[in-house]
Amino acid sequence: MIAKVIPLKRLPKTLDLLDYAIPPELQNRADIGQLVRIPFRHSELFGLIFDLDKNKIAPSKHIRSVADIEQETIFYNKNYLLFLRDQALLYGVPLSYMAKLA
């Protein structure tokens, strides 16, 4: 399973969604809008799951895995995440910045 994650760090507009694999032990618990820990370069960041692709299988070499689900509570539903994406496009700011402000 592949998750599109919004990293909660100010990044360029081209890096608004990053792909991460969901490990098998977390697949039953993962849902859209949850706060997760993701590896990013040489550290870990928090991120929000924007979308899940349950049919896609990650190649083991190219896509890194989500480290852990930090909060099982869903912070934002899919409609609100789409609203944040539209607002980020409207105001010309990265989606990660809008999610962090929200």
C-alpha positions in Angstrom: 0.0 0.0 0.0 1.3 3.5 -0.9 0.4 6.6 1.0 0.7 10.2 -0.4 1.8 12.2 2.6 2.0 15.9 3.3 5.2 16.6 5.2 4.6 19.2 7.9 7.7 21.2 7.1 8.0 24.2 4.8 9.2 22.8 1.5 9.2 24.0 -2.1 5.8 23.8 -3.9 7.0 20.9 -6.0 7.4 18.7 -2.9 3.8 19.1 -1.6 3.0 15.3 -1.6 5.5 12.5 -1.1 5.0 8.8 -1.6 5.7 6.4 1.2 5.0 2.7 1.6 2.8 1.6 4.5 4.4 -1.4 6.3 2.2 -4.5 6.5 1.8 -4.2 10.3 0.4 -0.7 9.9 -1.9 -1.3 6.9 -5.0 -2.1 8.9 -4.6 1.0 11.0 -3.6 3.6 8.4 -6.3 6.1 7.2 -6.5 9.4 5.5 -5.9 12.4 7.7 -3.8 10.7 10.3 -0.5 12.0 11.7 2.5 9.8 10.8 6.2 9.9 11.3 8.1 9.8 8.0 11.8 9.5 7.2 13.0 12.6 5.3 16.7 12.8 4.3 18.6 12.1 7.5 15.8 12.8 10.0 12.2 12.1 10.7 9.3 14.5 10.2 5.6 14.5 11.0 3.2 14.2 8.0 -0.5 13.9 7.2 -1.8 11.1 5.1 -3.4 12.8 2.1 -4.4 9.7 0.1 -4.0 5.9 0.2 -3.6 3.7 -2.8 -4.4 0.2 -1.6 -3.8 -1.5 -5.0 -0.3 -0.2 -5.5 2.6 -2.3 -4.3 5.8 -0.4 -3.4 9.1 -1.4 -4.9 11.3 -2.0 -1.9 14.4 -0.1 -3.2 12.9 3.2 -4.3 10.1 4.1 -1.8 10.8 4.5 1.9 8.3 3.4 4.5 6.3 5.3 7.0 8.1 5.0 10.4 5.0 4.9 12.6 1.4 6.2 13.0 1.8 8.9 15.6 -1.9 9.5 16.3 -4.7 7.1 15.4 -7.2 10.0 15.5 -8.1 11.5 12.2 -7.2 15.2 12.3 -8.6 16.2 8.9 -11.1 14.4 6.6 -10.5 14.1 2.9 -12.7 17.0 2.0 -10.8 19.4 4.3 -7.5 18.2 2.9 -8.8 18.9 -0.7 -9.9 22.3 0.5 -6.3 23.0 1.9 -4.8 21.9 -1.4 -7.1 24.3 -3.3 -6.2 27.1 -0.9 -2.5 26.4 -1.4 -3.0 26.7 -5.2 -5.0 29.8 -4.9 -2.5 31.6 -2.7 0.6 30.2 -4.3 2.0 28.6 -1.2 3.1 25.0 -0.6 0.5 22.5 0.6 2.8 21.7 3.6 2.6 25.3 4.7 -1.2 25.4 4.5 -1.5 22.1 6.4 0.9 23.4 9.1 -1.1 26.6 9.4 -4.4 24.7 9.7 
